[in-house]
Amino acid sequence: MRMTSIPAVAASSEEIGPDGVREPGGEVHAWRPGQNSTVCGLQLSRARLRRFPHVRFGYTATDQLTEADPVGFVCPRCLAATEGRRREEKTWVRHAPRP
């Protein structure tokens, strides 16, 4: 399998969706296909995480999970690693920079 920069999902459990496709459930982590560990550093085999290469890791820090969702927990370290820094959203402005 080739390595990609777009993270997919690795989860602790799976559910079958209404269309018959596997969907992640339980604890969800970001995983890059072609690697044996998650973005936050967990080994897939030791943590017993299942791979979902067909599901992109599209979670954000502002997502609200309810009890009706099959996903119970999204790893905050994976969220931080995939979101990166947003340079255009600085909360401060430099008024008098040094020469």
C-alpha positions as CSV (number, residue, x, y, z in Angstrom):
1,M,0.0,0.0,0.0
2,R,1.4,3.4,-0.8
3,M,1.9,6.2,1.7
4,T,-0.4,9.2,1.5
5,S,-0.4,12.5,3.4
6,I,-4.2,12.4,3.8
7,P,-5.0,10.8,7.2
8,A,-7.6,8.0,7.3
9,V,-9.3,6.6,10.4
10,A,-8.2,3.9,12.8
11,A,-10.8,3.0,15.4
12,S,-11.3,0.6,18.3
13,S,-14.6,-0.9,17.0
14,E,-16.6,-1.0,13.8
15,E,-20.3,-0.8,12.9
16,I,-22.0,-1.7,9.7
17,G,-23.7,1.3,8.1
18,P,-27.1,1.3,6.4
19,D,-25.5,0.8,3.0
20,G,-23.5,-2.2,4.2
21,V,-20.1,-0.5,4.5
22,R,-17.9,-0.7,7.6
23,E,-17.9,2.5,9.7
24,P,-15.6,3.4,12.6
25,G,-16.9,3.4,16.1
26,G,-15.6,3.8,19.7
27,E,-12.2,5.5,20.0
28,V,-11.1,7.2,16.8
29,H,-7.5,8.1,15.8
30,A,-5.9,9.6,12.7
31,W,-3.8,7.1,10.7
32,R,-1.8,7.5,7.5
33,P,-2.2,4.5,5.2
34,G,1.1,2.7,4.8
35,Q,2.2,3.2,8.4
36,N,1.8,0.9,11.4
37,S,1.1,3.7,13.9
38,T,-1.4,6.5,14.4
39,V,-0.5,10.2,14.0
40,C,-0.3,10.5,17.8
41,G,2.1,7.6,18.1
42,L,0.0,4.6,19.1
43,Q,0.9,1.3,17.5
44,L,-2.1,-0.2,15.7
45,S,-1.5,-3.8,16.7
46,R,-0.8,-3.0,20.4
47,A,-3.8,-0.8,20.8
48,R,-5.9,-3.2,18.7
49,L,-7.1,-0.5,16.4
50,R,-8.9,-1.4,13.1
51,R,-8.0,0.4,9.9
52,F,-10.5,2.2,7.8
53,P,-8.6,3.4,4.7
54,H,-11.9,4.4,2.9
55,V,-12.8,6.9,5.7
56,R,-11.0,10.2,5.8
57,F,-10.2,11.7,9.2
58,G,-12.4,14.8,8.9
59,Y,-13.0,15.7,12.5
60,T,-12.3,19.1,14.0
61,A,-11.9,20.3,17.5
62,T,-15.4,22.0,17.4
63,D,-17.3,18.8,16.6
64,Q,-19.9,17.8,19.1
65,L,-20.4,14.1,19.7
66,T,-23.7,12.8,21.0
67,E,-24.7,9.4,22.3
68,A,-26.4,8.6,19.0
69,D,-23.0,8.8,17.2
70,P,-21.1,5.5,16.9
71,V,-17.9,7.4,17.6
72,G,-17.5,7.9,21.3
73,F,-14.1,9.6,21.5
74,V,-11.8,11.5,19.1
75,C,-8.1,11.6,20.1
76,P,-7.2,15.2,20.9
77,R,-3.5,14.6,20.0
78,C,-4.5,13.4,16.5
79,L,-6.8,16.4,16.1
80,A,-3.9,18.7,17.0
81,A,-1.6,17.0,14.6
82,T,-3.9,17.0,11.7
83,E,-5.3,20.6,12.1
84,G,-1.9,22.3,12.3
85,R,-1.4,26.0,12.9
86,R,-3.7,28.5,11.3
87,R,-1.5,31.5,10.6
88,E,-4.3,33.7,9.2
89,E,-6.2,33.6,12.6
90,K,-3.8,35.4,14.9
91,T,-5.4,37.0,17.8
92,W,-2.7,39.7,18.2
93,V,-1.4,42.5,16.0
94,R,2.1,43.9,16.1
95,H,1.8,47.7,16.2
96,A,5.4,48.9,16.5
97,P,7.9,46.3,15.3
98,R,11.6,46.6,16.0
99,P,13.8,47.6,13.1
